[in-house]
C-alpha cells in the first residue's frame, strides 16, 4: 500500500500479540500518558505533579525515552532482551531501536519476527510494571520481568511453525522448542 507508514509492520504483524501491539502503537505515536506529559498539562501549577518520579527507578519524571529503555531498571531489562533478539549492537535509545525495527519490519525471517515479538513484549511489560508500581503495592524484580517477557514470547513461538533451515535449528535450540514445530517438507510449498 502506498500510503502505509513505515512502522506498520513493526507494530502489526501476523504473529504479534494484540495487547503488545497496542502498547507499541501508543509508543510509536507518543500517546502514552507519561509523567513529562502530565507535568506539561499542569504547568498552571498543581504542585503534586512536580513530585512525580519514575516508579521503576525514582530518578525523575518518566517519559517515552526514559521508559524505553534509558531508565536504570528498564535498561537492564533491555540489555537481556536485546541479546536474545540478536540486537546486541543496538543501544537502549528508542530511536535506535525503532530505526532497527523499521529496517526488518516486513522480513519473514524467524529471527526478525522474534526480535519484533521481544521488543513488543519488553515494552509492554515495562509499561505494565511502571503502572503496577504507581497504582498498586505489587512489584516484580528485574529478573522476574525478564522471565515473564521470555516465557510470553516462548508461548507464542510454540504456536508458530518454522521452515526447515539452519537458522530454524538455532531458534529451536535457543528457545528449547520441540522439533515438531518444523514444517514437514511437503508443507513447504
Ligand atoms: Zn526510571
Backbone and ligand atoms as CSV (ligand in chain L), in Angstrom:
chain,resi,resn,atom,element,x,y,z
A,1,UNK,N,N,0.845,-1.205,0.000
A,1,UNK,CA,C,0.000,0.000,0.000
A,1,UNK,C,C,0.879,1.253,0.000
A,2,UNK,N,N,0.524,2.223,-0.813
A,2,UNK,CA,C,1.416,3.360,-0.980
A,2,UNK,C,C,1.453,4.298,0.215
A,3,UNK,N,N,0.318,4.481,0.843
A,3,UNK,CA,C,0.280,5.440,1.938
A,3,UNK,C,C,0.657,4.832,3.283
A,4,UNK,N,N,1.048,3.586,3.253
A,4,UNK,CA,C,1.358,2.904,4.500
A,4,UNK,C,C,2.566,3.557,5.186
A,5,UNK,N,N,2.454,3.844,6.471
A,5,UNK,CA,C,3.597,4.413,7.188
A,5,UNK,C,C,4.629,3.298,7.419
A,6,UNK,N,N,5.911,3.681,7.509
A,6,UNK,CA,C,6.961,2.649,7.536
A,6,UNK,C,C,6.932,1.753,8.772
A,7,UNK,N,N,6.243,2.175,9.836
A,7,UNK,CA,C,6.282,1.374,11.062
A,7,UNK,C,C,5.142,0.382,11.181
A,8,UNK,N,N,4.250,0.333,10.191
A,8,UNK,CA,C,3.090,-0.568,10.313
A,8,UNK,C,C,3.523,-1.993,10.648
A,9,UNK,N,N,4.527,-2.485,9.908
A,9,UNK,CA,C,4.982,-3.859,10.123
A,9,UNK,C,C,5.750,-4.055,11.426
A,10,UNK,N,N,6.153,-2.952,12.063
A,10,UNK,CA,C,6.800,-3.052,13.375
A,10,UNK,C,C,5.740,-3.350,14.441
A,11,UNK,N,N,4.575,-2.734,14.274
A,11,UNK,CA,C,3.531,-2.791,15.293
A,11,UNK,C,C,2.565,-3.951,15.053
A,12,UNK,N,N,2.089,-4.069,13.813
A,12,UNK,CA,C,1.098,-5.102,13.479
A,12,UNK,C,C,1.732,-6.111,12.543
A,13,UNK,N,N,1.779,-7.365,12.938
A,13,UNK,CA,C,2.247,-8.438,12.051
A,13,UNK,C,C,1.533,-9.708,12.481
A,14,UNK,N,N,1.495,-10.706,11.606
A,14,UNK,CA,C,0.544,-11.798,11.840
A,14,UNK,C,C,0.811,-12.555,13.135
A,15,UNK,N,N,2.087,-12.632,13.563
A,15,UNK,CA,C,2.374,-13.382,14.799
A,15,UNK,C,C,2.274,-12.500,16.046
A,16,UNK,N,N,1.970,-11.211,15.878
A,16,UNK,CA,C,2.011,-10.273,17.003
A,16,UNK,C,C,0.975,-10.606,18.068
A,17,UNK,N,N,1.281,-10.240,19.303
A,17,UNK,CA,C,0.352,-10.402,20.424
A,17,UNK,C,C,-0.437,-9.084,20.532
A,18,UNK,N,N,-1.753,-9.124,20.304
A,18,UNK,CA,C,-2.515,-7.867,20.146
A,18,UNK,C,C,-2.304,-6.846,21.265
A,19,UNK,N,N,-2.306,-7.273,22.532
A,19,UNK,CA,C,-2.174,-6.257,23.584
A,19,UNK,C,C,-0.775,-5.639,23.579
A,20,UNK,N,N,0.224,-6.382,23.098
A,20,UNK,CA,C,1.565,-5.822,22.971
A,20,UNK,C,C,1.609,-4.836,21.798
A,21,UNK,N,N,0.944,-5.198,20.702
A,21,UNK,CA,C,0.895,-4.296,19.547
A,21,UNK,C,C,0.244,-2.971,19.918
A,22,UNK,N,N,-0.778,-3.042,20.750
A,22,UNK,CA,C,-1.479,-1.812,21.118
A,22,UNK,C,C,-0.545,-0.865,21.876
A,23,UNK,N,N,0.232,-1.403,22.804
A,23,UNK,CA,C,1.183,-0.567,23.545
A,23,UNK,C,C,2.252,-0.028,22.588
A,24,UNK,N,N,2.726,-0.867,21.666
A,24,UNK,CA,C,3.718,-0.400,20.683
A,24,UNK,C,C,3.147,0.746,19.848
A,25,UNK,N,N,1.888,0.612,19.459
A,25,UNK,CA,C,1.250,1.666,18.666
A,25,UNK,C,C,1.213,2.978,19.470
A,26,UNK,N,N,0.888,2.866,20.746
A,26,UNK,CA,C,0.849,4.059,21.598
A,26,UNK,C,C,2.240,4.687,21.730
A,27,UNK,N,N,3.274,3.840,21.839
A,27,UNK,CA,C,4.638,4.366,21.980
A,27,UNK,C,C,5.079,5.058,20.692
A,28,UNK,N,N,4.887,4.354,19.573
A,28,UNK,CA,C,5.324,4.896,18.280
A,28,UNK,C,C,4.652,6.250,18.028
A,29,UNK,N,N,3.407,6.371,18.445
A,29,UNK,CA,C,2.674,7.623,18.235
A,29,UNK,C,C,2.737,8.565,19.433
A,30,UNK,N,N,3.579,8.207,20.401
A,30,UNK,CA,C,3.797,9.043,21.592
A,30,UNK,C,C,2.492,9.389,22.283
A,31,UNK,N,N,1.703,8.355,22.528
A,31,UNK,CA,C,0.392,8.603,23.117
A,31,UNK,C,C,0.258,8.074,24.546
A,32,UNK,N,N,1.331,7.521,25.097
A,32,UNK,CA,C,1.239,7.084,26.491
A,32,UNK,C,C,1.201,8.315,27.391
A,33,UNK,N,N,0.436,8.220,28.476
A,33,UNK,CA,C,0.360,9.365,29.386
A,33,UNK,C,C,1.520,9.294,30.385
A,34,UNK,N,N,2.689,9.614,29.895
A,34,UNK,CA,C,3.880,9.586,30.746
A,34,UNK,C,C,3.921,10.856,31.594
A,35,UNK,N,N,4.790,10.844,32.594
A,35,UNK,CA,C,4.784,11.933,33.571
A,35,UNK,C,C,5.226,13.271,32.987
A,36,UNK,N,N,6.111,13.233,31.979
A,36,UNK,CA,C,6.522,14.508,31.363
A,36,UNK,C,C,5.316,15.192,30.711
A,37,UNK,N,N,4.427,14.372,30.127
A,37,UNK,CA,C,3.225,14.921,29.507
A,37,UNK,C,C,2.291,15.478,30.577
A,38,UNK,N,N,2.139,14.723,31.667
A,38,UNK,CA,C,1.253,15.165,32.744
A,38,UNK,C,C,1.740,16.481,33.351
A,39,UNK,N,N,3.058,16.608,33.474
A,39,UNK,CA,C,3.609,17.843,34.052
A,39,UNK,C,C,3.329,19.035,33.152
A,40,UNK,N,N,3.425,18.808,31.842
A,40,UNK,CA,C,3.171,19.900,30.907
A,40,UNK,C,C,1.721,20.364,31.030
A,41,UNK,N,N,0.792,19.401,31.237
A,41,UNK,CA,C,-0.613,19.762,31.420
A,41,UNK,C,C,-0.811,20.652,32.635
A,42,UNK,N,N,0.005,20.394,33.660
A,42,UNK,CA,C,-0.240,21.075,34.931
A,42,UNK,C,C,0.691,22.267,35.104
A,43,UNK,N,N,1.137,22.851,34.004
A,43,UNK,CA,C,2.058,23.989,34.073
A,43,UNK,C,C,1.439,25.102,34.911
A,44,UNK,N,N,0.105,25.123,34.959
A,44,UNK,CA,C,-0.564,26.151,35.751
A,44,UNK,C,C,-0.323,25.958,37.245
A,45,UNK,N,N,0.303,24.849,37.632
A,45,UNK,CA,C,0.808,24.798,38.988
A,45,UNK,C,C,0.178,23.856,39.990
A,46,UNK,N,N,-0.202,22.657,39.590
A,46,UNK,CA,C,-0.582,21.680,40.608
A,46,UNK,C,C,0.704,21.060,41.149
A,47,UNK,N,N,1.042,21.415,42.377
A,47,UNK,CA,C,2.343,21.042,42.932
A,47,UNK,C,C,2.559,19.535,42.920
A,48,UNK,N,N,1.475,18.756,43.093
A,48,UNK,CA,C,1.639,17.307,43.159
A,48,UNK,C,C,2.304,16.738,41.917
A,49,UNK,N,N,1.983,17.322,40.771
A,49,UNK,CA,C,2.559,16.813,39.536
A,49,UNK,C,C,4.078,16.995,39.507
A,50,UNK,N,N,4.555,18.024,40.219
A,50,UNK,CA,C,6.000,18.264,40.210
A,50,UNK,C,C,6.768,17.267,41.068
A,51,UNK,N,N,6.039,16.479,41.857
A,51,UNK,CA,C,6.696,15.486,42.701
A,51,UNK,C,C,6.775,14.129,42.011
A,52,UNK,N,N,6.215,14.028,40.821
A,52,UNK,CA,C,6.174,12.731,40.160
A,52,UNK,C,C,7.577,12.261,39.799
A,53,UNK,N,N,7.815,10.969,40.029
A,53,UNK,CA,C,9.057,10.401,39.543
A,53,UNK,C,C,8.811,8.978,39.059
A,54,UNK,N,N,9.690,8.518,38.216
A,54,UNK,CA,C,9.571,7.203,37.603
A,54,UNK,C,C,9.407,6.143,38.694
A,55,UNK,N,N,8.383,5.321,38.565
A,55,UNK,CA,C,8.110,4.325,39.603
A,55,UNK,C,C,9.120,3.178,39.561
A,56,UNK,N,N,9.895,3.095,38.495
A,56,UNK,CA,C,10.858,1.990,38.360
A,56,UNK,C,C,12.214,2.343,38.960
A,57,UNK,N,N,12.642,3.614,38.798
A,57,UNK,CA,C,13.984,3.988,39.273
A,57,UNK,C,C,13.965,5.198,40.194
A,58,UNK,N,N,12.825,5.881,40.299
A,58,UNK,CA,C,12.617,7.054,41.155
A,58,UNK,C,C,13.619,8.191,40.925
A,59,UNK,N,N,14.160,8.284,39.705
A,59,UNK,CA,C,15.180,9.318,39.491
A,59,UNK,C,C,14.608,10.634,38.979
A,60,UNK,N,N,13.383,10.639,38.488
A,60,UNK,CA,C,12.801,11.865,37.930
A,60,UNK,C,C,11.565,11.472,37.160
A,61,UNK,N,N,10.847,12.429,36.580
A,61,UNK,CA,C,9.622,12.083,35.856
A,61,UNK,C,C,9.919,11.148,34.682
A,62,UNK,N,N,9.007,10.213,34.416
A,62,UNK,CA,C,9.247,9.312,33.288
A,62,UNK,C,C,8.748,9.944,31.991
A,63,UNK,N,N,9.206,9.378,30.872
A,63,UNK,CA,C,8.850,9.855,29.542
A,63,UNK,C,C,8.986,8.655,28.612
A,64,UNK,N,N,8.606,8.818,27.362
A,64,UNK,CA,C,8.763,7.706,26.418
A,64,UNK,C,C,10.230,7.275,26.334
A,65,UNK,N,N,11.142,8.248,26.166
A,65,UNK,CA,C,12.567,7.897,26.040
A,65,UNK,C,C,13.070,7.215,27.306
A,66,UNK,N,N,12.630,7.732,28.436
A,66,UNK,CA,C,13.118,7.192,29.697
A,66,UNK,C,C,12.685,5.734,29.871
A,67,UNK,N,N,11.420,5.459,29.649
A,67,UNK,CA,C,10.907,4.107,29.910
A,67,UNK,C,C,11.410,3.100,28.881
A,68,UNK,N,N,11.652,3.545,27.648
A,68,UNK,CA,C,12.018,2.608,26.562
A,68,UNK,C,C,13.339,3.029,25.922
A,69,UNK,N,N,14.548,2.702,26.493
A,69,UNK,CA,C,14.722,1.974,27.729
A,69,UNK,C,C,15.883,2.592,28.499
A,70,UNK,N,N,15.868,3.937,28.627
A,70,UNK,CA,C,17.008,4.607,29.253
A,70,UNK,C,C,16.973,4.526,30.787
A,71,UNK,N,N,15.805,4.316,31.341
A,71,UNK,CA,C,15.624,4.148,32.800
A,71,UNK,C,C,16.580,3.077,33.349
A,72,UNK,N,N,17.093,3.303,34.560
A,72,UNK,CA,C,18.032,2.343,35.142
A,72,UNK,C,C,17.455,0.929,35.222
A,73,UNK,N,N,16.177,0.812,35.585
A,73,UNK,CA,C,15.520,-0.501,35.670
A,73,UNK,C,C,15.290,-1.050,34.250
A,74,UNK,N,N,14.698,-0.228,33.401
A,74,UNK,CA,C,14.329,-0.695,32.056
A,74,UNK,C,C,15.557,-1.027,31.215
A,75,UNK,N,N,16.653,-0.297,31.405
A,75,UNK,CA,C,17.838,-0.561,30.572
A,75,UNK,C,C,18.428,-1.930,30.906
A,76,UNK,N,N,18.283,-2.360,32.147
A,76,UNK,CA,C,18.781,-3.703,32.479
A,76,UNK,C,C,17.899,-4.778,31.856
A,77,UNK,N,N,16.605,-4.514,31.776
A,77,UNK,CA,C,15.699,-5.424,31.063
A,77,UNK,C,C,16.133,-5.482,29.600
A,78,UNK,N,N,16.333,-4.289,29.019
A,78,UNK,CA,C,16.696,-4.206,27.606
A,78,UNK,C,C,18.000,-4.948,27.324
A,79,UNK,N,N,18.973,-4.811,28.211
A,79,UNK,CA,C,20.267,-5.465,27.987
A,79,UNK,C,C,20.124,-6.975,27.858
A,80,UNK,N,N,19.181,-7.559,28.569
A,80,UNK,CA,C,18.959,-9.010,28.454
A,80,UNK,C,C,18.157,-9.347,27.203
A,81,UNK,N,N,17.131,-8.531,26.955
A,81,UNK,CA,C,16.237,-8.810,25.828
A,81,UNK,C,C,16.977,-8.645,24.502
A,82,UNK,N,N,17.834,-7.632,24.401
A,82,UNK,CA,C,18.440,-7.349,23.099
A,82,UNK,C,C,19.390,-8.461,22.662
A,83,UNK,N,N,20.005,-9.135,23.602
A,83,UNK,CA,C,20.891,-10.250,23.242
A,83,UNK,C,C,20.065,-11.378,22.636
A,84,UNK,N,N,18.946,-11.689,23.288
A,84,UNK,CA,C,18.055,-12.746,22.803
A,84,UNK,C,C,17.448,-12.367,21.443
A,85,UNK,N,N,17.327,-11.062,21.195
A,85,UNK,CA,C,16.715,-10.583,19.951
A,85,UNK,C,C,17.734,-10.402,18.840
A,86,UNK,N,N,18.981,-10.821,19.061
A,86,UNK,CA,C,20.046,-10.571,18.073
A,86,UNK,C,C,20.195,-9.083,17.789
A,87,UNK,N,N,19.989,-8.245,18.797
A,87,UNK,CA,C,20.120,-6.797,18.634
A,87,UNK,C,C,21.204,-6.252,19.562
A,88,UNK,N,N,22.228,-7.088,19.792
A,88,UNK,CA,C,23.267,-6.734,20.745
A,88,UNK,C,C,23.955,-5.416,20.464
A,89,UNK,N,N,23.967,-4.999,19.186
A,89,UNK,CA,C,24.656,-3.755,18.818
A,89,UNK,C,C,23.788,-2.519,19.041
A,90,UNK,N,N,22.515,-2.731,19.324
A,90,UNK,CA,C,21.587,-1.589,19.385
A,90,UNK,C,C,21.572,-1.007,20.803
A,91,UNK,N,N,21.654,0.325,20.874
A,91,UNK,CA,C,21.692,0.989,22.191
A,91,UNK,C,C,20.332,0.890,22.873
A,92,UNK,N,N,20.225,1.519,24.047
A,92,UNK,CA,C,18.949,1.487,24.766
A,92,UNK,C,C,18.116,2.731,24.466
A,93,UNK,N,N,18.404,3.384,23.333
A,93,UNK,CA,C,17.625,4.572,22.979
A,93,UNK,C,C,16.531,4.203,21.984
A,94,UNK,N,N,15.333,4.671,22.248
A,94,UNK,CA,C,14.170,4.266,21.462
A,94,UNK,C,C,14.376,4.510,19.973
A,95,UNK,N,N,14.965,5.658,19.624
A,95,UNK,CA,C,15.121,5.969,18.202
A,95,UNK,C,C,15.969,4.915,17.496
A,96,UNK,N,N,17.032,4.471,18.159
A,96,UNK,CA,C,17.900,3.456,17.558
A,96,UNK,C,C,17.163,2.124,17.433
A,97,UNK,N,N,16.409,1.778,18.460
A,97,UNK,CA,C,15.641,0.521,18.442
A,97,UNK,C,C,14.581,0.576,17.347
A,98,UNK,N,N,13.869,1.690,17.309
A,98,UNK,CA,C,12.796,1.850,16.326
A,98,UNK,C,C,13.355,1.809,14.900
A,99,UNK,N,N,14.473,2.518,14.670
A,99,UNK,CA,C,15.075,2.521,13.329
A,99,UNK,C,C,15.443,1.101,12.897
A,100,UNK,N,N,15.995,0.329,13.826
A,100,UNK,CA,C,16.347,-1.061,13.506
A,100,UNK,C,C,15.086,-1.852,13.154
A,101,UNK,N,N,14.036,-1.695,13.948
A,101,UNK,CA,C,12.800,-2.455,13.718
A,101,UNK,C,C,12.165,-2.092,12.377
A,102,UNK,N,N,12.221,-0.816,12.015
A,102,UNK,CA,C,11.653,-0.408,10.723
A,102,UNK,C,C,12.391,-1.135,9.597
A,103,UNK,N,N,13.704,-1.311,9.771
A,103,UNK,CA,C,14.508,-1.998,8.752
A,103,UNK,C,C,14.134,-3.462,8.561
A,104,UNK,N,N,13.603,-4.094,9.595
A,104,UNK,CA,C,13.240,-5.512,9.492
A,104,UNK,C,C,11.721,-5.708,9.507
A,105,UNK,N,N,10.981,-4.609,9.401
A,105,UNK,CA,C,9.528,-4.641,9.639
A,105,UNK,C,C,8.810,-5.683,8.788
A,106,UNK,N,N,9.231,-5.827,7.544
A,106,UNK,CA,C,8.491,-6.720,6.651
A,106,UNK,C,C,9.218,-8.028,6.396
A,107,UNK,N,N,10.277,-8.288,7.154
A,107,UNK,CA,C,11.037,-9.523,6.986
A,107,UNK,C,C,10.251,-10.706,7.535
A,108,UNK,N,N,10.359,-11.848,6.847
A,108,UNK,CA,C,9.680,-13.060,7.326
A,108,UNK,C,C,10.660,-13.980,8.069
A,109,UNK,N,N,11.934,-13.559,8.137
A,109,UNK,CA,C,12.926,-14.385,8.828
A,109,UNK,C,C,12.504,-14.623,10.274
A,110,UNK,N,N,12.656,-15.846,10.739
A,110,UNK,CA,C,12.231,-16.167,12.104
A,110,UNK,C,C,12.905,-15.245,13.111
A,111,UNK,N,N,14.217,-14.997,12.935
A,111,UNK,CA,C,14.925,-14.186,13.928
A,111,UNK,C,C,14.390,-12.753,13.957
A,112,UNK,N,N,13.924,-12.250,12.825
A,112,UNK,CA,C,13.385,-10.890,12.788
A,112,UNK,C,C,11.996,-10.830,13.418
A,113,UNK,N,N,11.188,-11.852,13.152
A,113,UNK,CA,C,9.861,-11.910,13.787
A,113,UNK,C,C,10.034,-12.002,15.305
A,114,UNK,N,N,11.007,-12.806,15.735
A,114,UNK,CA,C,11.251,-12.969,17.173
A,114,UNK,C,C,11.745,-11.652,17.776
A,115,UNK,N,N,12.593,-10.921,17.048
A,115,UNK,CA,C,13.064,-9.624,17.546
A,115,UNK,C,C,11.879,-8.684,17.768
A,116,UNK,N,N,10.950,-8.667,16.817
A,116,UNK,CA,C,9.787,-7.790,16.969
A,116,UNK,C,C,8.921,-8.230,18.150
A,117,UNK,N,N,8.746,-9.543,18.289
A,117,UNK,CA,C,7.964,-10.060,19.433
A,117,UNK,C,C,8.625,-9.676,20.754
A,118,UNK,N,N,9.963,-9.772,20.799
A,118,UNK,CA,C,10.686,-9.500,22.045
A,118,UNK,C,C,10.618,-8.020,22.418
A,119,UNK,N,N,10.840,-7.140,21.444
A,119,UNK,CA,C,10.804,-5.704,21.756
A,119,UNK,C,C,9.395,-5.316,22.202
A,120,UNK,N,N,8.384,-5.830,21.501
A,120,UNK,CA,C,6.999,-5.516,21.879
A,120,UNK,C,C,6.686,-6.013,23.285
A,121,UNK,N,N,7.139,-7.229,23.596
A,121,UNK,CA,C,6.880,-7.790,24.923
A,121,UNK,C,C,7.621,-6.983,25.987
A,122,UNK,N,N,8.866,-6.592,25.704
A,122,UNK,CA,C,9.634,-5.806,26.675
A,122,UNK,C,C,8.944,-4.477,26.936
A,123,UNK,N,N,8.510,-3.808,25.867
A,123,UNK,CA,C,7.836,-2.515,26.027
A,123,UNK,C,C,6.540,-2.691,26.814
A,124,UNK,N,N,5.778,-3.730,26.464
A,124,UNK,CA,C,4.504,-3.975,27.140
A,124,UNK,C,C,4.714,-4.204,28.638
A,125,UNK,N,N,5.678,-5.065,28.978
A,125,UNK,CA,C,5.828,-5.414,30.393
A,125,UNK,C,C,6.516,-4.306,31.197
A,126,UNK,N,N,7.373,-3.504,30.571
A,126,UNK,CA,C,7.941,-2.354,31.293
A,126,UNK,C,C,6.823,-1.347,31.605
A,127,UNK,N,N,5.953,-1.091,30.642
A,127,UNK,CA,C,4.831,-0.169,30.866
A,127,UNK,C,C,3.877,-0.732,31.921
A,128,UNK,N,N,3.642,-2.048,31.852
A,128,UNK,CA,C,2.779,-2.728,32.812
A,128,UNK,C,C,3.359,-2.639,34.233
A,129,UNK,N,N,4.668,-2.851,34.339
A,129,UNK,CA,C,5.318,-2.796,35.644
A,129,UNK,C,C,5.328,-1.369,36.183
A,130,UNK,N,N,5.540,-0.412,35.302
A,130,UNK,CA,C,5.521,1.011,35.687
A,130,UNK,C,C,4.152,1.347,36.293
A,131,UNK,N,N,3.076,0.894,35.633
A,131,UNK,CA,C,1.731,1.187,36.142
A,131,UNK,C,C,1.430,0.419,37.424
A,132,UNK,N,N,1.875,-0.819,37.456
A,132,UNK,CA,C,1.646,-1.644,38.641
A,132,UNK,C,C,2.257,-0.972,39.879
A,133,UNK,N,N,3.462,-0.428,39.707
A,133,UNK,CA,C,4.138,0.210,40.850
A,133,UNK,C,C,3.519,1.548,41.210
A,134,UNK,N,N,2.944,2.231,40.204
A,134,UNK,CA,C,2.308,3.518,40.501
A,134,UNK,C,C,0.992,3.332,41.227
A,135,UNK,N,N,0.251,2.278,40.836
A,135,UNK,CA,C,-1.131,2.188,41.284
A,135,UNK,C,C,-1.403,1.050,42.258
A,136,UNK,N,N,-0.429,0.180,42.499
A,136,UNK,CA,C,-0.615,-0.897,43.467
A,136,UNK,C,C,0.653,-1.005,44.317
A,137,UNK,N,N,0.648,-1.909,45.254
A,137,UNK,CA,C,1.852,-2.107,46.072
A,137,UNK,C,C,2.677,-3.283,45.552
A,138,UNK,N,N,2.233,-3.896,44.436
A,138,UNK,CA,C,2.960,-5.053,43.890
A,138,UNK,C,C,4.167,-4.610,43.077
A,139,UNK,N,N,5.227,-5.389,43.099
A,139,UNK,CA,C,6.376,-5.100,42.245
A,139,UNK,C,C,7.112,-6.380,41.876
A,140,UNK,N,N,7.657,-6.393,40.667
A,140,UNK,CA,C,8.447,-7.533,40.207
A,140,UNK,C,C,9.902,-7.098,40.071
A,141,UNK,N,N,10.806,-8.016,40.393
A,141,UNK,CA,C,12.225,-7.723,40.228
A,141,UNK,C,C,12.552,-7.702,38.736
A,142,UNK,N,N,13.768,-7.218,38.413
A,142,UNK,CA,C,14.197,-7.226,37.000
A,142,UNK,C,C,14.213,-8.643,36.469
A,143,UNK,N,N,14.720,-9.581,37.283
A,143,UNK,CA,C,14.793,-10.977,36.823
A,143,UNK,C,C,13.394,-11.531,36.560
A,144,UNK,N,N,12.433,-11.187,37.415
A,144,UNK,CA,C,11.058,-11.666,37.207
A,144,UNK,C,C,10.455,-11.076,35.928
A,145,UNK,N,N,10.769,-9.807,35.670
A,145,UNK,CA,C,10.216,-9.191,34.465
A,145,UNK,C,C,10.823,-9.821,33.206
A,146,UNK,N,N,12.132,-10.058,33.235
A,146,UNK,CA,C,12.782,-10.714,32.085
A,146,UNK,C,C,12.170,-12.102,31.875
A,147,UNK,N,N,11.935,-12.819,32.967
A,147,UNK,CA,C,11.320,-14.150,32.869
A,147,UNK,C,C,9.955,-14.109,32.197
A,148,UNK,N,N,9.139,-13.145,32.601
A,148,UNK,CA,C,7.782,-13.104,32.051
A,148,UNK,C,C,7.833,-12.705,30.573
A,149,UNK,N,N,8.794,-11.851,30.210
A,149,UNK,CA,C,8.951,-11.469,28.795
A,149,UNK,C,C,9.336,-12.702,27.970
A,150,UNK,N,N,10.332,-13.429,28.431
A,150,UNK,CA,C,10.795,-14.596,27.672
A,150,UNK,C,C,9.727,-15.691,27.627
A,151,UNK,N,N,9.045,-15.921,28.748
A,151,UNK,CA,C,8.081,-17.025,28.731
A,151,UNK,C,C,6.866,-16.675,27.880
A,152,UNK,N,N,6.501,-15.376,27.821
A,152,UNK,CA,C,5.381,-14.969,26.970
A,152,UNK,C,C,5.732,-15.156,25.493
A,153,UNK,N,N,6.955,-14.747,25.126
A,153,UNK,CA,C,7.376,-14.907,23.726
A,153,UNK,C,C,7.509,-16.394,23.391
A,154,UNK,N,N,8.017,-17.166,24.326
A,154,UNK,CA,C,8.185,-18.597,24.073
A,154,UNK,C,C,6.829,-19.277,23.820
A,155,UNK,N,N,5.820,-18.895,24.629
A,155,UNK,CA,C,4.476,-19.443,24.423
A,155,UNK,C,C,3.978,-19.133,23.013
A,156,UNK,N,N,4.256,-17.912,22.568
A,156,UNK,CA,C,3.846,-17.510,21.214
A,156,UNK,C,C,4.574,-18.353,20.169
A,157,UNK,N,N,5.873,-18.559,20.387
A,157,UNK,CA,C,6.664,-19.339,19.409
A,157,UNK,C,C,6.130,-20.768,19.299
A,158,UNK,N,N,5.586,-21.275,20.389
A,158,UNK,CA,C,5.060,-22.646,20.359
A,158,UNK,C,C,3.840,-22.765,19.465
A,159,UNK,N,N,3.204,-21.633,19.136
A,159,UNK,CA,C,2.036,-21.676,18.244
A,159,UNK,C,C,2.445,-21.482,16.790
A,160,UNK,N,N,3.739,-21.197,16.548
A,160,UNK,CA,C,4.204,-20.923,15.184
A,160,UNK,C,C,4.778,-22.186,14.562
A,161,UNK,N,N,4.884,-22.199,13.233
A,161,UNK,CA,C,5.538,-23.298,12.529
A,161,UNK,C,C,6.683,-22.702,11.715
A,162,UNK,N,N,7.797,-23.429,11.644
A,162,UNK,CA,C,9.013,-22.889,11.032
A,162,UNK,C,C,9.445,-23.728,9.832
A,163,UNK,N,N,9.954,-23.069,8.821
A,163,UNK,CA,C,10.551,-23.790,7.703
A,163,UNK,C,C,11.875,-24.380,8.139
A,164,UNK,N,N,12.169,-25.558,7.567
A,164,UNK,CA,C,13.408,-26.246,7.918
A,164,UNK,C,C,14.612,-25.439,7.405
A,165,UNK,N,N,15.532,-25.071,8.294
A,165,UNK,CA,C,16.755,-24.373,7.879
A,165,UNK,C,C,17.747,-24.422,9.032
A,166,UNK,N,N,18.979,-24.046,8.735
A,166,UNK,CA,C,19.992,-23.981,9.791
A,166,UNK,C,C,19.551,-22.976,10.854
A,167,UNK,N,N,18.987,-21.879,10.379
A,167,UNK,CA,C,18.545,-20.838,11.304
A,167,UNK,C,C,17.426,-21.349,12.222
A,168,UNK,N,N,16.511,-22.113,11.641
A,168,UNK,CA,C,15.424,-22.684,12.446
A,168,UNK,C,C,15.981,-23.584,13.540
A,169,UNK,N,N,16.969,-24.396,13.164
A,169,UNK,CA,C,17.589,-25.288,14.163
A,169,UNK,C,C,18.100,-24.464,15.342
A,170,UNK,N,N,18.725,-23.333,15.020
A,170,UNK,CA,C,19.289,-22.487,16.072
A,170,UNK,C,C,18.182,-21.883,16.942
A,171,UNK,N,N,17.121,-21.423,16.295
A,171,UNK,CA,C,15.997,-20.823,17.044
A,171,UNK,C,C,15.405,-21.857,18.007
A,172,UNK,N,N,15.183,-23.074,17.511
A,172,UNK,CA,C,14.580,-24.115,18.357
A,172,UNK,C,C,15.481,-24.430,19.544
A,173,UNK,N,N,16.804,-24.461,19.276
A,173,UNK,CA,C,17.753,-24.733,20.349
A,173,UNK,C,C,17.751,-23.588,21.371
A,174,UNK,N,N,17.868,-22.343,20.868
A,174,UNK,CA,C,17.932,-21.175,21.753
A,174,UNK,C,C,16.720,-21.098,22.677
A,175,UNK,N,N,15.567,-21.515,22.176
A,175,UNK,CA,C,14.325,-21.364,22.935
A,175,UNK,C,C,13.846,-22.688,23.522
A,176,UNK,N,N,14.664,-23.722,23.405
A,176,UNK,CA,C,14.283,-25.054,23.896
A,176,UNK,C,C,12.894,-25.463,23.388
A,177,UNK,N,N,12.700,-25.326,22.089
A,177,UNK,CA,C,11.407,-25.660,21.491
A,177,UNK,C,C,11.479,-27.029,20.820
A,178,UNK,N,N,10.362,-27.740,20.758
A,178,UNK,CA,C,10.365,-29.084,20.155
A,178,UNK,C,C,10.518,-29.027,18.629
A,179,UNK,N,N,11.164,-30.051,18.080
A,179,UNK,CA,C,11.385,-30.099,16.633
A,179,UNK,C,C,10.076,-30.283,15.856
A,180,UNK,N,N,9.025,-30.661,16.564
A,180,UNK,CA,C,7.717,-30.804,15.916
A,180,UNK,C,C,7.195,-29.498,15.329
A,181,UNK,N,N,7.825,-28.358,15.672
A,181,UNK,CA,C,7.377,-27.076,15.123
A,181,UNK,C,C,7.894,-26.834,13.712
A,182,UNK,N,N,8.798,-27.719,13.233
A,182,UNK,CA,C,9.311,-27.567,11.869
A,182,UNK,C,C,8.270,-28.137,10.908
A,183,UNK,N,N,7.963,-27.363,9.881
A,183,UNK,CA,C,7.004,-27.811,8.870
A,183,UNK,C,C,7.515,-29.055,8.176
A,184,UNK,N,N,6.625,-30.004,7.900
A,184,UNK,CA,C,7.015,-31.168,7.101
A,184,UNK,C,C,7.407,-30.669,5.708
A,185,UNK,N,N,8.338,-31.391,5.041
A,185,UNK,CA,C,8.854,-30.928,3.754
A,185,UNK,C,C,7.740,-30.671,2.738
A,186,UNK,N,N,6.699,-31.511,2.756
A,186,UNK,CA,C,5.648,-31.312,1.747
A,186,UNK,C,C,4.711,-30.150,2.093
A,187,UNK,N,N,4.900,-29.517,3.277
A,187,UNK,CA,C,4.133,-28.310,3.597
A,187,UNK,C,C,4.867,-27.053,3.137
A,188,UNK,N,N,6.088,-27.235,2.679
A,188,UNK,CA,C,6.920,-26.061,2.437
A,188,UNK,C,C,6.492,-25.215,1.255
A,189,UNK,N,N,5.673,-25.818,0.386
A,189,UNK,CA,C,5.100,-25.088,-0.749
A,189,UNK,C,C,6.115,-24.401,-1.608
L,1,ZN,ZN,ZN,13.102,5.115,35.589
